[in-house]
């Protein structure tokens, strides 16, 4: 290998704009570049609008080469999409599907750019919770431990006065009233139906989808391992309230947007949606795996999943540290003697039309 080849490889490996969103980051120090882009964007926007009107594609694929980090790339892409959308209104055509590719060197800090996605989607004329990929563009979809997360905490968990009907619990427990179970069942059915419809539009005919998720054995089997973990977390919260470390009213409004469906529920939603069929569904017991898990390790796993939601609800502070130290201790004591069954489901779906 020549020295010039070595130097070129070093540049590819090492060169990137200053990462993060701190005072010296590119994200905070690229306004000059954005001003130059704005100075010339009329050319960019008129070029893509002229191209769209001339060709009227149903799918408009855009690539930004050297997207870097920070808000600049998404800011321009948002304006491109809005300009095409306005052109569609002028010529009375439905807007195309947009596929955006962002390219840069491997060491680029893509995370700091993606932090702006929520604001990016909010300002566009269609919702983010919807399509992800162009029509008929995927042959295979795999999703692991994602679909059991709901789009929101079920609204029916709260009465007309905003009071929770599932007091003392974070999730469904054996002591929850039937209305709580119905609220979660309803939210899952709505979310999963929408998920299937949107993913079906993105799959090619005959395409497959494999979904792995936490589940339960049957409609009435709520004494499972996942429920046990949430129940013990609720106990930890209760102790924190008794110690005066968190307000009871604040805790009562903290609920998880999580649901473990049974196979029958999944089958019903798939049949109702209609464009996919189930080729295979299997249930795997993970009870012993959970029982053998160290309680404090289990607490750390739940913390990794829930901390962002807790900080959003309760704010920063000592609560998280104290809560999960207590939670780990409780699990360590209770886990060896706990009686529960824990299941995970795998569902294979095929697009039929």
N, C-alpha and C positions, 0 to 999 in steps of 0.2 A: 504494500500500500504506500502510495506516495505521501509526502508531507502535506501536499495540497488537499488530497483526499481526507487526511486526518483532520486538517483544519476545518474543512467543510462539514464533516460529521460533528465536530465539536460545536460549531455554530448552531446546527440543527438541534443538538441536545441541550445547549445551554441558553440560547437566546430567547428571551420573552420579556414582555413589559413587566414592570414592577407589580407583583401580585397583591391581592387583598383590596381593602377599601380604606386603608389608613391614610394619614396625611401625605405620605410620599408615594402613594400608589398611583398607577396609571389611571385608575378609575376616577381619582380625585384631581388628576393633573393632565387631562386630555381635552380641556375645553377649547384650546386653540385649534386642535384638529377638527373638533365639531364645528367651530365657526367657519373653517375653510370648507367643510362638507356642506354646510348650510349656504355658503356663498355660491356653490355650484349645483345645489340639489335640484334647481329648476331644470337643469339638463338631464339629470338622472330620472326625475319624475316624468318629464315629458317623453323621454325615450321609452320608458316602460309602458306608459299609457298608450303611446303611438303603436308600439308593438302589440299590445293587447287588443286594441281596436282593429288592427290589421289582421290579426290571426284568431282572435276570440277563443283561446284555448279553454277547455273545461278544467284543466289543471295548470297552475302557474308555478313553476319551480324557480326559486331564487337562491343564489349562492353568494355569500359574502366571504371573499378570500382575504385572510388577514383580519379577522373580526376583532382580535385582541380581547381585552377585558374592559369592564366598565359599561356605561350605558350607550355609548355612541352607536354601535352596530344596531341594537334593537330600536333605537330612536329613529334611525333612517328607515329600517324595515317597516316600522309601524306607519310611517308616512307613505311609503310605497303602497302598502296594502290599502290604506285609506284613499289614496289617489285612484287606484284601480277600482275600488268600490264606488267612488263617485262617478267614474267613467261608466261603470255598469248601469248606474241609475240614469245617466244621460242617454245611453243607447238602449235602455230598457232590456237589459240582459241580467240573468242571475249571476252573482259573483262566482268566480272560479274557486276551486280548492287551491289553497296555498301550501306549498312545500318549501320550507326554508332550511338551507344547509349552511352551517357556520364552520369555517375552516381556519385553523391557525396551527402553529408549531405545537408539538406534543406537550411542552412544558407550559403552555399558555394557561392562565388561571381562568378557566371557563366558569368556575363557580361564582366568581364575583359578578360576571355578566348575567348569569342565570338568576341571581338575586333580584334582578329587575323584571323577571317574567310576570309576576303577579300584577304589577303596574302596567306592563305592556298589554296583557290580555284585557285588563279592566277597561282600557280606553278604546278597544276595538269594538266594532258594531255587532259582535257575536260573542257568546259566552265561552269561557275556557273549559268549563265542564262539558265536554262534548267530544267531537271527533279529534283524533290524534294523528291519523295518517290518511293519505289520499285513497279514494275509492279503488277497490280491487288491487291494492298494492302490496298486500302481505300474503304469503303462503302458509306461514306458521307463526303462531303467537304462543309464548310461554309466560305465565304469570305465577310467581311463587310468593305466598304469604302477603298478598296485597288485597285480594277481592273481599276478604272478610272485614276490611276497614270500610265503614260506611262513609257516604259523602258528608254526613252531618250527624250530630246527636239528634235522635228522633224528637221532633217538636212535641209529640203527644206525651212525652214524659213530664210535661209541665201543664198545670191547669190554667184556667183563664186569668188567674191572679199571679201567674208566674211561679207558683209553688210546685216543688217536685213531688210527684206521686210515688217515687221510689226512694223514700228517705232512708238514710243509713246505708245505702248501697251505691256502688259505682257502676255496676252492671246488673244484669239479671241474676237474682239469687233464688234459692228455693223458697224464700219468704216474700218474694216480690209479688204484688197483686197481678192477676191475669192481664190487666190493661197494660202493664209494663211489657210483658211478653208480646202482646199484640202490637205495641208501638215499635218494638225492634223488628218483629216479623214484617210489618208493613214497610218500614224503611228499607230493609234488605231487599224485599221483593221489588220495590220501585227502583232501587239502585242497580240491582243485578239485571233487571229487564232492560234498563237503559244501557248498561255495560254490554250486554249481549247484542243489542240492536246496533250500537255504534261499532263494535268490533266486527260484527258480521258485514257491515258496509265496507270495511277496510280489507276483509279477507277475499281472496279469489274463490271462485266456485270450486268446491272440494277441499278448500283449505282447512287446516286443523288448528285447534286451540287446546292447550293443556293448562289446566288451572289447578294449583295446589293451595289448599287453604285449611285453616283450623275448622273443625266441624264437631258434630255431636251425633250420637248413635240414633236418636229418634226425636220426635217432636217434644216429648215430655221429659227428656233426659237432661236435666239441668245440673245434676250433681257431677259435672265433669271437672277435669283438671284445670281448664282455663277459668271456669267459674270459681274454683277454689283459690286461684291466684288473685282474682279480683276481690273475692270476699275478704281475704287476709289483708289486702291493701286497704279495703274499707275499714277494717279493724284498726289498722295503723293510723288512719286518719282520725278515727274516733278517739284514740288515745291522745293524739296531738291536740284535739279539741279540748279534752279534759285537762291537759297540761297548760292550756291557754296559749298554745303556740300558733293557733290558726282559728279563725272565726267559724263557728258552726254553720252559719248561713252561707258562707263562701264554699265550704265543703259540700253542703247539700246540693249546690248547683253544679258540682263537678261530676260529669258523667262521661263514660267512654263511648266513642263512636265505633263500636266493634260489634260483630255478630258472628256466632258460629252456627251455620245452617246445617240441617240434616240433608241426606240425599233426596228425600221426598220433596223438600222445598225447592231444591235445585231443579229436579225433574219438572215440577209444576211450572216454574218460571220459564224454563227452556221450551216447554210445550206451548205455553202462552205466547212467547215471543215469535216462535214459528219458523225462523229461517235456519236454525241449527238443530242438529240431533246429537244425542249423547251416544258415542261409540263405546265408551267404557267409563265406569265409575267404580272406584275401590276405596275402602276405608282401612286405614292403618292405625293400629293401636300404638300409642306412644306413652302409655301409662307408666311402664317400668322405667322408661327413659327419664320421665319427669320425676318419678319417685327417687331415682338415684342421683338427681341433681342436688348439689349443695344449695341450701336455702339462700345463702348470701349471694351465690352465683345467679340463682333465679331472680333475686331482687335486682341485681345489676342488669339483667336482661330486660326486665320490665322497665327499669329506669331509662335504659337506652331507647325504649319504645315510647315512653310517656313523658319524658322530661320536658320536651318542647311544648307540649300541650299544658303541662302543669305551670311552667314559667309564664305562659301566655295568660293563664287563668289567675294564678296566685301572685305573679310577679317574682322578681329576683329576691333572693334572701336565704336565710338559714333553713327555711322550711324543707327544701328538697333534701339537703344533707341529713337533717335529723329524721325526716320521714323515712328515707330509704335505709338508714342505719337501723331504725326500729323495725321496718318491714323485713329486712334480712334476718334479724333476730327472731321475729315471729315465725317466719318460714322455716328457719333452722329447727325450731322446736316442734312445729306442727307437721312438717313434711313427712317424716318417717312413719307416722301413724295415720296419715290422711287416707281416707277411703274415697277414691275417685277413679273414673275412667277417662282417659284422654285420647282423642282421635284426631287424625288429620285425613282430609279427603283429597283424592286426585280425580279430576273429571276431564275426559277427553271429548271434545266437541268437533263436529264437522259441519261445514256450511253446505247446505243442500240446494238453496236457491236464493 
